[in-house]
Amino acid sequence: MPEAAAIDSKRAPVITSAEPQLFVSDLDIACRFYVRQLGFQIAFSYGDPPFYAQVFRDGGRLNLRKVGVPLFDAGFRGREVDALSATLTLDDPKPLFLEYQAAGVSFHQSLRTEPWGARTFIVRDPDGNLIAFSGSGT
């Protein structure tokens, strides 16, 4: 029994974050989009020439991986119009939506309240990755 007591007294593992990996056709173009359009910063870029990078904004991190094949087949977006590549969660998405709107960012989906209560908006990156921003809002 002492072994079971030792296990019970340990704290359970806690996942503290996630870093979705997005596939991109041109790493430079993708990094410029996330930095200039969405206000992210580059955490690192790897390879010679670079094929992998991480961008971040506050606690949100996205890993960008260059691939040499088409990212989505020709009919994918027609069939799966809201197939998300990543969701970033924040307390209230409205101020960020307004920031992006003022900066001229194009939206796949404008700010709205979902049937389950979350407030969301979706941005499409240059490679067709859909990035959702979600929160409770007021």
CNS distance restraints for C-alpha pairs under 8 A (distance, minus, plus):
assign (resid   1 and name CA) (resid   5 and name CA) 6.41 0.50 0.50
assign (resid   2 and name CA) (resid   6 and name CA) 6.29 0.50 0.50
assign (resid   3 and name CA) (resid   7 and name CA) 6.44 0.50 0.50
assign (resid   4 and name CA) (resid   8 and name CA) 6.19 0.50 0.50
assign (resid   5 and name CA) (resid   9 and name CA) 6.20 0.50 0.50
assign (resid   6 and name CA) (resid  10 and name CA) 6.59 0.50 0.50
assign (resid  18 and name CA) (resid  61 and name CA) 7.53 0.50 0.50
assign (resid  19 and name CA) (resid  60 and name CA) 7.63 0.50 0.50
assign (resid  19 and name CA) (resid  61 and name CA) 5.33 0.50 0.50
assign (resid  19 and name CA) (resid  62 and name CA) 5.34 0.50 0.50
assign (resid  19 and name CA) (resid  63 and name CA) 6.36 0.50 0.50
assign (resid  20 and name CA) (resid  61 and name CA) 7.41 0.50 0.50
assign (resid  20 and name CA) (resid  62 and name CA) 5.40 0.50 0.50
assign (resid  20 and name CA) (resid  63 and name CA) 6.04 0.50 0.50
assign (resid  20 and name CA) (resid  85 and name CA) 7.71 0.50 0.50
assign (resid  20 and name CA) (resid  86 and name CA) 6.16 0.50 0.50
assign (resid  21 and name CA) (resid  62 and name CA) 6.08 0.50 0.50
assign (resid  21 and name CA) (resid  63 and name CA) 4.50 0.50 0.50
assign (resid  21 and name CA) (resid  64 and name CA) 5.77 0.50 0.50
assign (resid  21 and name CA) (resid  65 and name CA) 6.82 0.50 0.50
assign (resid  22 and name CA) (resid  62 and name CA) 7.11 0.50 0.50
assign (resid  22 and name CA) (resid  63 and name CA) 6.06 0.50 0.50
assign (resid  22 and name CA) (resid  64 and name CA) 5.00 0.50 0.50
assign (resid  22 and name CA) (resid  65 and name CA) 6.12 0.50 0.50
assign (resid  22 and name CA) (resid  85 and name CA) 6.71 0.50 0.50
assign (resid  22 and name CA) (resid  86 and name CA) 7.97 0.50 0.50
assign (resid  22 and name CA) (resid 129 and name CA) 7.15 0.50 0.50
assign (resid  23 and name CA) (resid  64 and name CA) 5.96 0.50 0.50
assign (resid  23 and name CA) (resid  65 and name CA) 4.91 0.50 0.50
assign (resid  23 and name CA) (resid  66 and name CA) 5.84 0.50 0.50
assign (resid  23 and name CA) (resid  67 and name CA) 6.28 0.50 0.50
assign (resid  23 and name CA) (resid  71 and name CA) 6.84 0.50 0.50
assign (resid  23 and name CA) (resid 127 and name CA) 7.94 0.50 0.50
assign (resid  23 and name CA) (resid 129 and name CA) 7.97 0.50 0.50
assign (resid  24 and name CA) (resid  30 and name CA) 6.76 0.50 0.50
assign (resid  24 and name CA) (resid  64 and name CA) 6.51 0.50 0.50
assign (resid  24 and name CA) (resid  65 and name CA) 5.91 0.50 0.50
assign (resid  24 and name CA) (resid  66 and name CA) 4.84 0.50 0.50
assign (resid  24 and name CA) (resid  67 and name CA) 6.09 0.50 0.50
assign (resid  24 and name CA) (resid  71 and name CA) 7.20 0.50 0.50
assign (resid  24 and name CA) (resid 127 and name CA) 5.84 0.50 0.50
assign (resid  25 and name CA) (resid  66 and name CA) 5.45 0.50 0.50
assign (resid  25 and name CA) (resid  67 and name CA) 5.60 0.50 0.50
assign (resid  25 and name CA) (resid  68 and name CA) 6.38 0.50 0.50
assign (resid  25 and name CA) (resid  69 and name CA) 7.50 0.50 0.50
assign (resid  25 and name CA) (resid  70 and name CA) 7.47 0.50 0.50
assign (resid  25 and name CA) (resid  71 and name CA) 7.41 0.50 0.50
assign (resid  25 and name CA) (resid 127 and name CA) 6.71 0.50 0.50
assign (resid  26 and name CA) (resid  30 and name CA) 6.22 0.50 0.50
assign (resid  26 and name CA) (resid  66 and name CA) 6.22 0.50 0.50
assign (resid  27 and name CA) (resid  31 and name CA) 6.04 0.50 0.50
assign (resid  27 and name CA) (resid  50 and name CA) 7.38 0.50 0.50
assign (resid  27 and name CA) (resid  51 and name CA) 6.47 0.50 0.50
assign (resid  27 and name CA) (resid  52 and name CA) 7.33 0.50 0.50
assign (resid  27 and name CA) (resid  53 and name CA) 7.68 0.50 0.50
assign (resid  27 and name CA) (resid  64 and name CA) 7.18 0.50 0.50
assign (resid  27 and name CA) (resid  65 and name CA) 7.33 0.50 0.50
assign (resid  27 and name CA) (resid  66 and name CA) 5.77 0.50 0.50
assign (resid  28 and name CA) (resid  32 and name CA) 6.16 0.50 0.50
assign (resid  29 and name CA) (resid  33 and name CA) 6.22 0.50 0.50
assign (resid  29 and name CA) (resid 126 and name CA) 7.63 0.50 0.50
assign (resid  30 and name CA) (resid  34 and name CA) 6.35 0.50 0.50
assign (resid  30 and name CA) (resid  64 and name CA) 7.79 0.50 0.50
assign (resid  30 and name CA) (resid 125 and name CA) 7.39 0.50 0.50
assign (resid  30 and name CA) (resid 126 and name CA) 6.65 0.50 0.50
assign (resid  30 and name CA) (resid 127 and name CA) 7.81 0.50 0.50
assign (resid  31 and name CA) (resid  35 and name CA) 6.03 0.50 0.50
assign (resid  31 and name CA) (resid  42 and name CA) 7.41 0.50 0.50
assign (resid  31 and name CA) (resid  53 and name CA) 7.96 0.50 0.50
assign (resid  31 and name CA) (resid  55 and name CA) 7.39 0.50 0.50
assign (resid  32 and name CA) (resid  36 and name CA) 5.58 0.50 0.50
assign (resid  32 and name CA) (resid  37 and name CA) 7.56 0.50 0.50
assign (resid  33 and name CA) (resid  37 and name CA) 5.18 0.50 0.50
assign (resid  33 and name CA) (resid  38 and name CA) 6.84 0.50 0.50
assign (resid  33 and name CA) (resid 125 and name CA) 7.20 0.50 0.50
assign (resid  33 and name CA) (resid 126 and name CA) 7.46 0.50 0.50
assign (resid  34 and name CA) (resid  38 and name CA) 4.94 0.50 0.50
assign (resid  34 and name CA) (resid  39 and name CA) 6.39 0.50 0.50
assign (resid  34 and name CA) (resid  40 and name CA) 5.49 0.50 0.50
assign (resid  34 and name CA) (resid  41 and name CA) 7.69 0.50 0.50
assign (resid  34 and name CA) (resid  55 and name CA) 7.26 0.50 0.50
assign (resid  35 and name CA) (resid  39 and name CA) 4.88 0.50 0.50
assign (resid  35 and name CA) (resid  40 and name CA) 4.49 0.50 0.50
assign (resid  35 and name CA) (resid  41 and name CA) 5.56 0.50 0.50
assign (resid  35 and name CA) (resid  42 and name CA) 7.32 0.50 0.50
assign (resid  35 and name CA) (resid  55 and name CA) 7.80 0.50 0.50
assign (resid  36 and name CA) (resid  40 and name CA) 7.56 0.50 0.50
assign (resid  37 and name CA) (resid 100 and name CA) 7.48 0.50 0.50
assign (resid  37 and name CA) (resid 103 and name CA) 7.13 0.50 0.50
assign (resid  37 and name CA) (resid 105 and name CA) 6.39 0.50 0.50
assign (resid  38 and name CA) (resid 100 and name CA) 6.83 0.50 0.50
assign (resid  38 and name CA) (resid 105 and name CA) 7.78 0.50 0.50
assign (resid  39 and name CA) (resid  57 and name CA) 6.87 0.50 0.50
assign (resid  40 and name CA) (resid  55 and name CA) 5.95 0.50 0.50
assign (resid  40 and name CA) (resid  56 and name CA) 5.12 0.50 0.50
assign (resid  40 and name CA) (resid  57 and name CA) 4.63 0.50 0.50
assign (resid  41 and name CA) (resid  55 and name CA) 5.40 0.50 0.50
assign (resid  41 and name CA) (resid  56 and name CA) 5.35 0.50 0.50
assign (resid  41 and name CA) (resid  57 and name CA) 6.32 0.50 0.50
assign (resid  42 and name CA) (resid  53 and name CA) 7.34 0.50 0.50
assign (resid  42 and name CA) (resid  54 and name CA) 5.98 0.50 0.50
assign (resid  42 and name CA) (resid  55 and name CA) 4.43 0.50 0.50
assign (resid  42 and name CA) (resid  56 and name CA) 6.42 0.50 0.50
assign (resid  43 and name CA) (resid  53 and name CA) 7.40 0.50 0.50
assign (resid  43 and name CA) (resid  54 and name CA) 5.37 0.50 0.50
assign (resid  43 and name CA) (resid  55 and name CA) 5.45 0.50 0.50
assign (resid  43 and name CA) (resid  56 and name CA) 6.54 0.50 0.50
assign (resid  44 and name CA) (resid  53 and name CA) 5.48 0.50 0.50
assign (resid  44 and name CA) (resid  54 and name CA) 5.56 0.50 0.50
assign (resid  44 and name CA) (resid  55 and name CA) 7.44 0.50 0.50
assign (resid  45 and name CA) (resid  50 and name CA) 6.17 0.50 0.50
assign (resid  45 and name CA) (resid  51 and name CA) 7.63 0.50 0.50
assign (resid  45 and name CA) (resid  52 and name CA) 5.79 0.50 0.50
assign (resid  45 and name CA) (resid  53 and name CA) 4.13 0.50 0.50
assign (resid  45 and name CA) (resid  54 and name CA) 6.65 0.50 0.50
assign (resid  46 and name CA) (resid  50 and name CA) 5.03 0.50 0.50
assign (resid  46 and name CA) (resid  51 and name CA) 6.27 0.50 0.50
assign (resid  46 and name CA) (resid  52 and name CA) 5.21 0.50 0.50
assign (resid  46 and name CA) (resid  53 and name CA) 6.04 0.50 0.50
assign (resid  47 and name CA) (resid  51 and name CA) 5.66 0.50 0.50
assign (resid  47 and name CA) (resid  52 and name CA) 6.85 0.50 0.50
assign (resid  51 and name CA) (resid  65 and name CA) 6.01 0.50 0.50
assign (resid  51 and name CA) (resid  66 and name CA) 5.01 0.50 0.50
assign (resid  51 and name CA) (resid  67 and name CA) 7.94 0.50 0.50
assign (resid  52 and name CA) (resid  63 and name CA) 7.31 0.50 0.50
assign (resid  52 and name CA) (resid  64 and name CA) 5.65 0.50 0.50
assign (resid  52 and name CA) (resid  65 and name CA) 4.69 0.50 0.50
assign (resid  52 and name CA) (resid  66 and name CA) 6.24 0.50 0.50
assign (resid  53 and name CA) (resid  63 and name CA) 5.84 0.50 0.50
assign (resid  53 and name CA) (resid  64 and name CA) 5.16 0.50 0.50
assign (resid  53 and name CA) (resid  65 and name CA) 6.74 0.50 0.50
assign (resid  54 and name CA) (resid  61 and name CA) 6.79 0.50 0.50
assign (resid  54 and name CA) (resid  62 and name CA) 5.65 0.50 0.50
assign (resid  54 and name CA) (resid  63 and name CA) 4.37 0.50 0.50
assign (resid  54 and name CA) (resid  64 and name CA) 5.91 0.50 0.50
assign (resid  55 and name CA) (resid  61 and name CA) 5.74 0.50 0.50
assign (resid  55 and name CA) (resid  62 and name CA) 5.42 0.50 0.50
assign (resid  55 and name CA) (resid  63 and name CA) 6.51 0.50 0.50
assign (resid  55 and name CA) (resid  64 and name CA) 7.68 0.50 0.50
assign (resid  56 and name CA) (resid  60 and name CA) 5.46 0.50 0.50
assign (resid  56 and name CA) (resid  61 and name CA) 4.31 0.50 0.50
assign (resid  56 and name CA) (resid  62 and name CA) 6.34 0.50 0.50
assign (resid  57 and name CA) (resid  61 and name CA) 6.66 0.50 0.50
assign (resid  60 and name CA) (resid  88 and name CA) 6.36 0.50 0.50
assign (resid  60 and name CA) (resid  89 and name CA) 8.00 0.50 0.50
assign (resid  67 and name CA) (resid  71 and name CA) 7.81 0.50 0.50
assign (resid  71 and name CA) (resid 127 and name CA) 7.23 0.50 0.50
assign (resid  72 and name CA) (resid  76 and name CA) 6.00 0.50 0.50
assign (resid  72 and name CA) (resid  77 and name CA) 7.62 0.50 0.50
assign (resid  72 and name CA) (resid 128 and name CA) 7.96 0.50 0.50
assign (resid  75 and name CA) (resid  79 and name CA) 6.32 0.50 0.50
assign (resid  76 and name CA) (resid  80 and name CA) 5.78 0.50 0.50
assign (resid  76 and name CA) (resid  81 and name CA) 7.82 0.50 0.50
assign (resid  77 and name CA) (resid  81 and name CA) 4.94 0.50 0.50
assign (resid  77 and name CA) (resid  82 and name CA) 7.81 0.50 0.50
assign (resid  77 and name CA) (resid  83 and name CA) 7.82 0.50 0.50
assign (resid  82 and name CA) (resid 130 and name CA) 7.40 0.50 0.50
assign (resid  83 and name CA) (resid 130 and name CA) 6.97 0.50 0.50
assign (resid  84 and name CA) (resid 129 and name CA) 6.99 0.50 0.50
assign (resid  84 and name CA) (resid 130 and name CA) 4.88 0.50 0.50
assign (resid  84 and name CA) (resid 131 and name CA) 6.18 0.50 0.50
assign (resid  84 and name CA) (resid 132 and name CA) 6.89 0.50 0.50
assign (resid  85 and name CA) (resid 129 and name CA) 5.53 0.50 0.50
assign (resid  85 and name CA) (resid 130 and name CA) 5.32 0.50 0.50
assign (resid  85 and name CA) (resid 131 and name CA) 5.97 0.50 0.50
assign (resid  86 and name CA) (resid 130 and name CA) 6.84 0.50 0.50
assign (resid  86 and name CA) (resid 131 and name CA) 5.06 0.50 0.50
assign (resid  86 and name CA) (resid 132 and name CA) 6.28 0.50 0.50
assign (resid  87 and name CA) (resid 131 and name CA) 5.75 0.50 0.50
assign (resid  87 and name CA) (resid 132 and name CA) 4.52 0.50 0.50
assign (resid  87 and name CA) (resid 133 and name CA) 5.76 0.50 0.50
assign (resid  87 and name CA) (resid 134 and name CA) 6.97 0.50 0.50
assign (resid  88 and name CA) (resid 131 and name CA) 7.42 0.50 0.50
assign (resid  88 and name CA) (resid 132 and name CA) 6.15 0.50 0.50
assign (resid  88 and name CA) (resid 133 and name CA) 4.91 0.50 0.50
assign (resid  88 and name CA) (resid 134 and name CA) 6.28 0.50 0.50
assign (resid  89 and name CA) (resid 133 and name CA) 5.80 0.50 0.50
assign (resid  89 and name CA) (resid 134 and name CA) 4.87 0.50 0.50
assign (resid  89 and name CA) (resid 135 and name CA) 5.65 0.50 0.50
assign (resid  90 and name CA) (resid 133 and name CA) 7.20 0.50 0.50
assign (resid  90 and name CA) (resid 134 and name CA) 6.16 0.50 0.50
assign (resid  90 and name CA) (resid 135 and name CA) 5.10 0.50 0.50
assign (resid  90 and name CA) (resid 136 and name CA) 7.99 0.50 0.50
assign (resid  91 and name CA) (resid 135 and name CA) 5.07 0.50 0.50
assign (resid  91 and name CA) (resid 136 and name CA) 6.01 0.50 0.50
assign (resid  91 and name CA) (resid 137 and name CA) 6.29 0.50 0.50
assign (resid  92 and name CA) (resid 119 and name CA) 7.68 0.50 0.50
assign (resid  92 and name CA) (resid 134 and name CA) 7.60 0.50 0.50
assign (resid  92 and name CA) (resid 135 and name CA) 5.11 0.50 0.50
assign (resid  92 and name CA) (resid 136 and name CA) 5.67 0.50 0.50
assign (resid  92 and name CA) (resid 137 and name CA) 3.93 0.50 0.50
assign (resid  92 and name CA) (resid 138 and name CA) 7.12 0.50 0.50
assign (resid  93 and name CA) (resid  97 and name CA) 6.09 0.50 0.50
assign (resid  93 and name CA) (resid 119 and name CA) 6.75 0.50 0.50
assign (resid  93 and name CA) (resid 120 and name CA) 6.69 0.50 0.50
assign (resid  93 and name CA) (resid 121 and name CA) 7.68 0.50 0.50
assign (resid  93 and name CA) (resid 133 and name CA) 6.43 0.50 0.50
assign (resid  93 and name CA) (resid 134 and name CA) 6.00 0.50 0.50
assign (resid  93 and name CA) (resid 135 and name CA) 5.65 0.50 0.50
assign (resid  93 and name CA) (resid 136 and name CA) 7.66 0.50 0.50
assign (resid  93 and name CA) (resid 137 and name CA) 6.35 0.50 0.50
assign (resid  94 and name CA) (resid  98 and name CA) 6.15 0.50 0.50
assign (resid  94 and name CA) (resid 111 and name CA) 7.12 0.50 0.50
assign (resid  94 and name CA) (resid 119 and name CA) 7.98 0.50 0.50
assign (resid  94 and name CA) (resid 137 and name CA) 6.90 0.50 0.50
assign (resid  95 and name CA) (resid  99 and name CA) 6.17 0.50 0.50
assign (resid  96 and name CA) (resid 100 and name CA) 6.16 0.50 0.50
assign (resid  97 and name CA) (resid 101 and name CA) 5.99 0.50 0.50
assign (resid  97 and name CA) (resid 111 and name CA) 6.82 0.50 0.50
assign (resid  97 and name CA) (resid 121 and name CA) 7.18 0.50 0.50
assign (resid  98 and name CA) (resid 102 and name CA) 6.07 0.50 0.50
assign (resid  99 and name CA) (resid 103 and name CA) 6.30 0.50 0.50
assign (resid 100 and name CA) (resid 104 and name CA) 6.32 0.50 0.50
assign (resid 100 and name CA) (resid 105 and name CA) 5.28 0.50 0.50
assign (resid 101 and name CA) (resid 105 and name CA) 5.67 0.50 0.50
assign (resid 101 and name CA) (resid 106 and name CA) 7.67 0.50 0.50
assign (resid 105 and name CA) (resid 123 and name CA) 7.85 0.50 0.50
assign (resid 106 and name CA) (resid 123 and name CA) 6.70 0.50 0.50
assign (resid 106 and name CA) (resid 124 and name CA) 7.45 0.50 0.50
assign (resid 107 and name CA) (resid 121 and name CA) 7.49 0.50 0.50
assign (resid 107 and name CA) (resid 122 and name CA) 5.95 0.50 0.50
assign (resid 107 and name CA) (resid 123 and name CA) 4.74 0.50 0.50
assign (resid 107 and name CA) (resid 124 and name CA) 6.58 0.50 0.50
assign (resid 108 and name CA) (resid 121 and name CA) 7.75 0.50 0.50
assign (resid 108 and name CA) (resid 122 and name CA) 5.29 0.50 0.50
assign (resid 108 and name CA) (resid 123 and name CA) 5.21 0.50 0.50
assign (resid 108 and name CA) (resid 124 and name CA) 5.78 0.50 0.50
assign (resid 108 and name CA) (resid 130 and name CA) 7.57 0.50 0.50
assign (resid 109 and name CA) (resid 121 and name CA) 5.35 0.50 0.50
assign (resid 109 and name CA) (resid 122 and name CA) 4.86 0.50 0.50
assign (resid 109 and name CA) (resid 123 and name CA) 6.94 0.50 0.50
assign (resid 110 and name CA) (resid 120 and name CA) 7.78 0.50 0.50
assign (resid 110 and name CA) (resid 121 and name CA) 5.11 0.50 0.50
assign (resid 110 and name CA) (resid 122 and name CA) 6.72 0.50 0.50
assign (resid 111 and name CA) (resid 119 and name CA) 6.78 0.50 0.50
assign (resid 111 and name CA) (resid 120 and name CA) 5.44 0.50 0.50
assign (resid 111 and name CA) (resid 121 and name CA) 4.45 0.50 0.50
assign (resid 111 and name CA) (resid 122 and name CA) 7.82 0.50 0.50
assign (resid 112 and name CA) (resid 119 and name CA) 5.49 0.50 0.50
assign (resid 112 and name CA) (resid 120 and name CA) 5.60 0.50 0.50
assign (resid 112 and name CA) (resid 121 and name CA) 6.58 0.50 0.50
assign (resid 113 and name CA) (resid 117 and name CA) 6.00 0.50 0.50
assign (resid 113 and name CA) (resid 118 and name CA) 5.70 0.50 0.50
assign (resid 113 and name CA) (resid 119 and name CA) 4.30 0.50 0.50
assign (resid 113 and name CA) (resid 120 and name CA) 6.41 0.50 0.50
assign (resid 114 and name CA) (resid 118 and name CA) 5.34 0.50 0.50
assign (resid 114 and name CA) (resid 119 and name CA) 6.02 0.50 0.50
assign (resid 114 and name CA) (resid 120 and name CA) 7.10 0.50 0.50
assign (resid 117 and name CA) (resid 136 and name CA) 7.14 0.50 0.50
assign (resid 118 and name CA) (resid 134 and name CA) 6.47 0.50 0.50
assign (resid 118 and name CA) (resid 135 and name CA) 5.64 0.50 0.50
assign (resid 118 and name CA) (resid 136 and name CA) 5.11 0.50 0.50
assign (resid 118 and name CA) (resid 137 and name CA) 7.68 0.50 0.50
assign (resid 119 and name CA) (resid 134 and name CA) 5.67 0.50 0.50
assign (resid 119 and name CA) (resid 135 and name CA) 5.43 0.50 0.50
assign (resid 119 and name CA) (resid 136 and name CA) 5.67 0.50 0.50
assign (resid 119 and name CA) (resid 137 and name CA) 6.30 0.50 0.50
assign (resid 120 and name CA) (resid 132 and name CA) 6.69 0.50 0.50
assign (resid 120 and name CA) (resid 133 and name CA) 5.52 0.50 0.50
assign (resid 120 and name CA) (resid 134 and name CA) 4.42 0.50 0.50
assign (resid 120 and name CA) (resid 135 and name CA) 6.63 0.50 0.50
assign (resid 121 and name CA) (resid 132 and name CA) 5.78 0.50 0.50
assign (resid 121 and name CA) (resid 133 and name CA) 5.50 0.50 0.50
assign (resid 121 and name CA) (resid 134 and name CA) 6.83 0.50 0.50
assign (resid 122 and name CA) (resid 130 and name CA) 6.37 0.50 0.50
assign (resid 122 and name CA) (resid 131 and name CA) 5.49 0.50 0.50
assign (resid 122 and name CA) (resid 132 and name CA) 4.31 0.50 0.50
assign (resid 122 and name CA) (resid 133 and name CA) 6.20 0.50 0.50
assign (resid 123 and name CA) (resid 130 and name CA) 5.73 0.50 0.50
assign (resid 123 and name CA) (resid 131 and name CA) 5.24 0.50 0.50
assign (resid 123 and name CA) (resid 132 and name CA) 6.48 0.50 0.50
assign (resid 124 and name CA) (resid 128 and name CA) 5.50 0.50 0.50
assign (resid 124 and name CA) (resid 129 and name CA) 5.53 0.50 0.50
assign (resid 124 and name CA) (resid 130 and name CA) 4.59 0.50 0.50
assign (resid 124 and name CA) (resid 131 and name CA) 6.27 0.50 0.50
assign (resid 125 and name CA) (resid 129 and name CA) 5.36 0.50 0.50
assign (resid 125 and name CA) (resid 130 and name CA) 6.59 0.50 0.50
assign (resid 125 and name CA) (resid 131 and name CA) 7.59 0.50 0.50
